[in-house]
Amino acid sequence: MTLAAAILALIALVIVIFIAWPLVRPLTVEDQLDPLSDDQRRRLALREERDLALQAIKELEVDRATNHIGDEDYAALVAEYRAQAAEAIAALDDDDANAAT
C-alpha cells in the first residue's frame, strides 16, 4: 500500500510540474508581444472611443425605455455621444483612406 501511494504521489508531482511549468519558466523572446507603433496606439484609442460612445448610446436607450431619463436629457446626451462616435469613425476612415493611397 505504501509503494502504491508513493507511486501515485510521484505521478501527481510530475503532472503538477508539467502543468505549472509554463507559468514558472523564464520568459523568452517569443513570450513577449510586439510593441504597438504610435499609429497602432492611435487607431486603438479611436476604436475604444467609438465603442465607448456607442455603448453609452445603448445604455441611454435602455434608460429612456425604462423612464430613468427624460426626453430632453436623452436627446442632449445622445447627440453628444453620436458626435463623439462620428468623430472617431471619421478619423478611422481618414486613416484607412490615407493607408490605401
C-alpha positions in Angstrom: 0.0 0.0 0.0 2.8 2.4 0.8 4.6 1.7 -2.5 1.3 2.4 -4.4 0.8 5.7 -2.5 4.4 6.7 -3.3 4.0 6.0 -7.0 0.7 7.9 -7.1 2.3 10.8 -5.3 5.2 10.8 -7.8 2.8 10.7 -10.8 0.8 13.6 -9.2 4.0 15.6 -8.7 5.1 15.0 -12.4 1.6 16.1 -13.6 1.7 19.3 -11.4 5.2 20.2 -12.7 4.2 19.6 -16.3 1.1 21.8 -16.0 2.8 24.5 -13.9 6.0 24.7 -16.0 4.7 27.3 -18.5 3.8 29.6 -15.5 7.2 29.4 -13.8 9.7 29.1 -16.6 11.8 32.1 -17.6 10.3 34.3 -20.3 11.7 34.1 -23.8 11.5 36.5 -26.7 8.5 34.5 -28.2 6.6 35.1 -25.0 6.6 38.9 -25.4 4.2 40.8 -27.5 5.4 43.2 -30.2 5.2 46.8 -29.0 2.5 48.9 -30.7 3.6 51.7 -33.0 2.3 55.2 -32.5 -0.2 54.7 -35.3 -1.5 51.5 -33.9 -1.9 53.1 -30.5 -3.8 56.0 -32.1 -6.1 53.6 -34.0 -6.7 51.6 -30.9 -7.6 54.7 -28.9 -10.0 55.8 -31.7 -11.7 52.3 -31.7 -12.1 52.4 -28.0 -13.6 55.9 -28.1 -16.0 54.8 -30.8 -17.0 51.7 -28.9 -17.5 53.6 -25.6 -19.7 56.2 -27.3 -21.8 53.5 -29.0 -22.2 51.6 -25.7 -23.2 54.8 -23.9 -25.9 55.4 -26.6 -27.2 51.8 -26.0 -27.4 52.4 -22.2 -29.2 55.7 -22.8 -31.8 54.0 -24.9 -32.4 51.5 -22.2 -32.6 54.3 -19.6 -35.1 56.1 -21.8 -37.2 53.0 -22.4 -37.4 52.3 -18.7 -38.2 56.0 -17.9 -35.0 56.6 -16.0 -34.1 59.6 -18.1 -36.2 62.4 -19.6 -36.6 63.1 -23.3 -34.6 66.3 -23.2 -31.7 64.8 -21.3 -31.8 61.8 -23.6 -31.7 64.0 -26.7 -28.8 66.1 -25.4 -26.7 63.1 -24.3 -27.4 61.1 -27.4 -26.3 64.0 -29.6 -23.1 64.3 -27.7 -22.3 60.6 -27.9 -23.2 60.4 -31.5 -20.9 63.3 -32.3 -18.0 61.5 -30.4 -18.7 58.3 -32.2 -18.9 60.1 -35.6 -15.6 61.9 -35.0 -13.8 58.6 -34.1 -15.3 56.9 -37.1 -14.3 59.7 -39.4 -10.7 59.7 -38.1 -10.6 55.9 -38.6 -11.9 56.3 -42.1 -9.3 59.0 -42.9 -6.6 56.7 -41.6 -7.9 53.9 -43.9 -8.0 56.3 -46.9 -4.5 57.5 -46.2 -3.2 54.0 -45.9 -4.8 53.0 -49.2 -3.0 55.8 -51.1 
